[in-house]
Amino acid sequence: MESGEPFSEQFQDFYFSTDGGLQETEYVFLKQNGFPQRFNKPESTILRIGETGFGTGLNFLVTAYHFLHAAHLNCTLEYTAIEKYPLSKAQLEQVYCTFKKTWPQLALCCSELLQSYPENFDHIENHFRFKLFNGKICLNLLIDDATAGLKQLLSCASKEDNNEKKIDAWYLDGFAPAKNPDMWQQDLFEALANLSHTGTTISTFTSAGIVRRGLIEAGFNMSKAPGLGKKREILFGVKK
Ligand SMILES: C[S@@+](CC[C@H](N)C(=O)[O-])C[C@H]1O[C@@H](n2cnc3c(N)ncnc32)[C@H](O)[C@@H]1O
């Protein structure tokens, strides 16, 4: 964390590509899900994005930045992220100092998020809801294992019997399957599918066979796209 390039000792991996993290987020997660063009749809009043592995929030910040610039006046963003090992506010402040220097366009979004981010996480509360930018963007942060968190969302959605609350686009992040095999299980893919509607899009930085096959089995049509930098291929898809 000291060099400004967040690294997880636990997973022995960087949080995002140290070689152009913002560009990687824009390419892997926004572009493969049709953003920012898809933000400007007058008919959709709430756009719901779901993410596994919130980490430093870089994917969220980049999405918020583009959404604020491209979205139709009537459109709001509901961004739901699940994170098992949340960074502390102090860690985030340190990371955002680097973000602000490297990507000054994200400065406003960094400050807005930091104002709401909890000082500490305890074991009592695991669902935080932050209304940002006067309610234009709402961030739901679930502190949980990705699959367990998705199942919690699913049980809330079915209690409310509200199909409209399904996610429109998924950012499937998390450390690489080889370094984090516990997360990339069929249960996760099924839960993603159950929270999706026909036409929900999904993308991920990995092209691992277990992820591609798992998502296909769960009901997504998956394709490969060329990767950026050292990455040869990534995956994107759409729910049937
Ligand atoms: C590659 S980093 C995510 C990068 C992040 N999107 C960002 O912008 O910083 C992977 C994240 O997934 C989280 N993670 C790992 N295993 C998880 C699990 N089983 N459930 C939820 N989150 C998990 C890690 O703690 C880490 O924050």
The ligand as a Gaussian input file, in Angstrom:
#p B3LYP/6-31G(d) Opt

LIG

0 1
 C       -8.689000      -7.249000      -7.548000
 S       -9.368000      -6.566000      -6.080000
 C      -10.680000      -5.561000      -6.597000
 C      -10.336000      -4.340000      -7.211000
 C      -11.411000      -3.354000      -7.070000
 N      -12.490000      -3.527000      -7.985000
 C      -10.800000      -1.994000      -7.076000
 O      -11.240000      -1.186000      -7.892000
 O       -9.935000      -1.770000      -6.257000
 C      -10.346000      -7.918000      -5.514000
 C      -11.235000      -7.594000      -4.340000
 O      -12.058000      -8.729000      -4.095000
 C      -12.160000      -8.904000      -2.696000
 N      -12.506000     -10.306000      -2.445000
 C      -11.715000     -11.383000      -2.498000
 N      -12.418000     -12.501000      -2.236000
 C      -13.700000     -12.115000      -2.020000
 C      -14.893000     -12.809000      -1.709000
 N      -14.921000     -14.136000      -1.577000
 N      -16.013000     -12.101000      -1.562000
 C      -16.017000     -10.745000      -1.702000
 N      -14.912000     -10.035000      -1.987000
 C      -13.763000     -10.701000      -2.151000
 C      -10.782000      -8.530000      -2.186000
 O      -10.783000      -8.226000      -0.818000
 C      -10.453000      -7.327000      -3.057000
 O      -10.888000      -6.138000      -2.487000

